[in-house]
Amino acid sequence: MSKTFRPWDIEQRWLLPPSVHELVPAGHVAHFVRETVREDLDLGAIFSVYREERGYPPYHPSMMVALLLYAYSRGVYSSRKIAQACEERVDFMAVTAMNRPDFRTIATFRRRHLKALGDLFVQVLKLCRAMGLVKLGHVSLDGTKVRANASVHKAMSYGRMREAEKKLAAEVAAWFARAEATDAAEDREHGAERRGDEMPEWVANKMARLERIRAAKATLEAEAKAPPPDPDDDGPGPSSGMTGRTTPPPRGPDGGPPDRAQRNFTDPDSRIQPVKPGVIAGYNAQIAVDAAHQIIIAQRLQTSPADARSLKPLLTAARAVLRANPEEVSADAGFCSEANLAHLARRRINAFVATGRPRHDNPSSGGKRWRRSSRVAAMATKLKRGGRRSRYRLRKQIVEPVFGQIKQARGFRQFLLRGLDKVRGEWAMLCTAHNLLKLAHATG
């Protein structure tokens, strides 16, 4: 063979051990995330948990935090996939210094410190502000529906619960009656000391389903009796009796839950969310994005599919961290209401909020025209006069690409965890990873 090739000797040994700085190029995101966690983030809330001197030393908490944030920034979310990447991918090895935590260790760390991990969103946002990436000139709000770790087919309406409860209770009662008759016959045939009363597995399964239906039915009834939540509250109060409900509890004509009220047996906190072309069991994830560098300045997750109640909490959360209001805010029609427009006016924020189509006075349409003196009507006029030059057009190029980056580019389509508090922590981690990437690209 006349052509000369570079050597490929798989038996060649390295004379010196490699450094983690040599595994990937100097400007790689892996180095940035690792050093940001080591030098710039306060992990005191996580370190304070480790007080026991005895036992085998755990993995360094800073390394575990850097590993999780880097994995989320690369679109790797499963603990098993993260553990596999620590063994196969040099960029992950650069973060962990070739440590290889197994998937159970990763899952346990994430579950144990989920709240503290979610709270890192504020610290990273402050770093973005310090680097000049947040201008608060124009901020766009939007929400997206994300699947819960549950199937929509595992949900049951209150009306079906009542029917199923009666049917299953009757079947179980009949089975017990037959079992007692069988026991009496077997006692006469085999004697009282012989066993014959073991419950068949198919009977136990029916009874377990009956208990789950009764528990879900009782929860819906308790929510219907509970007072409506404070509209200014971002979560359940200590005596609300509800699990993170962010909308008034549904009530039927008799004061109890309506027949259409549903509860999912796999993730009871998830709700039916309308999406194209149908519905999913999931959550409504909300963000506020600064126009300068697409930094998420506020994030929120709720059970209600309606977006309107999120506008005030998002802006309040952003002001609490950044100590200022944005000059302009744009949002789609889901955020439009008299109360929201009044709130924006009180904060002296120039608003560009889509109003949707007005409904007519036809009784069959279920609505009325906008009142001429209403804020919604004034907003519709404002947007119409602006036409193609209206600042509302910026919304699609500010906030919607962020959802595209999270859901399409980084492949996040479904939450891994279950329960509102855990899912909120998971969404906060996703937003933190997004901001870290923007910070890395701006400083690289």
Buried (B, 14 or more C-beta within 10 A) or exposed (E): EEEEEEEEEEEEEEEEEEEBEEBBEEEBBBBBBBEBBBEEBEBEEBEEEEEEEEEEEEBBBBBBBBBBBBBBBBBBBBBEBBBBBBEEBBBBBBBBEBBBBEBEBBBBBBEEBBBBBBBBBBBBBBBBBEBEBBBBEBBBBBBBBBBBBBBBEBBBBBBBBBEBBEEBBEBBEEBEEEBEEEBEEBBEEEEEEEEEEEEEEEBEEBBEBBEBBBEBBEBBBEBBEBEEBEEEEBBBEEEBBBBBBBBBBBBBEEEBBBBEBBBBBBBBBBBBBEEEEEBBBBBBBBBBBBBBBBBBBBBBBBBBBBBBBBBBBBBBBBBEBBEEBBEBBBBBEBBBBEEBBEBBEEBEBBBBBBBEEEEEEEEEEEEEEBEEEBBBBBBBEBBEEEEEEBBBBBBEEBBBBBBEBBBEEBEBEBBBBBBBBBBBBBBBBBBBBBBBBBBBEBEE
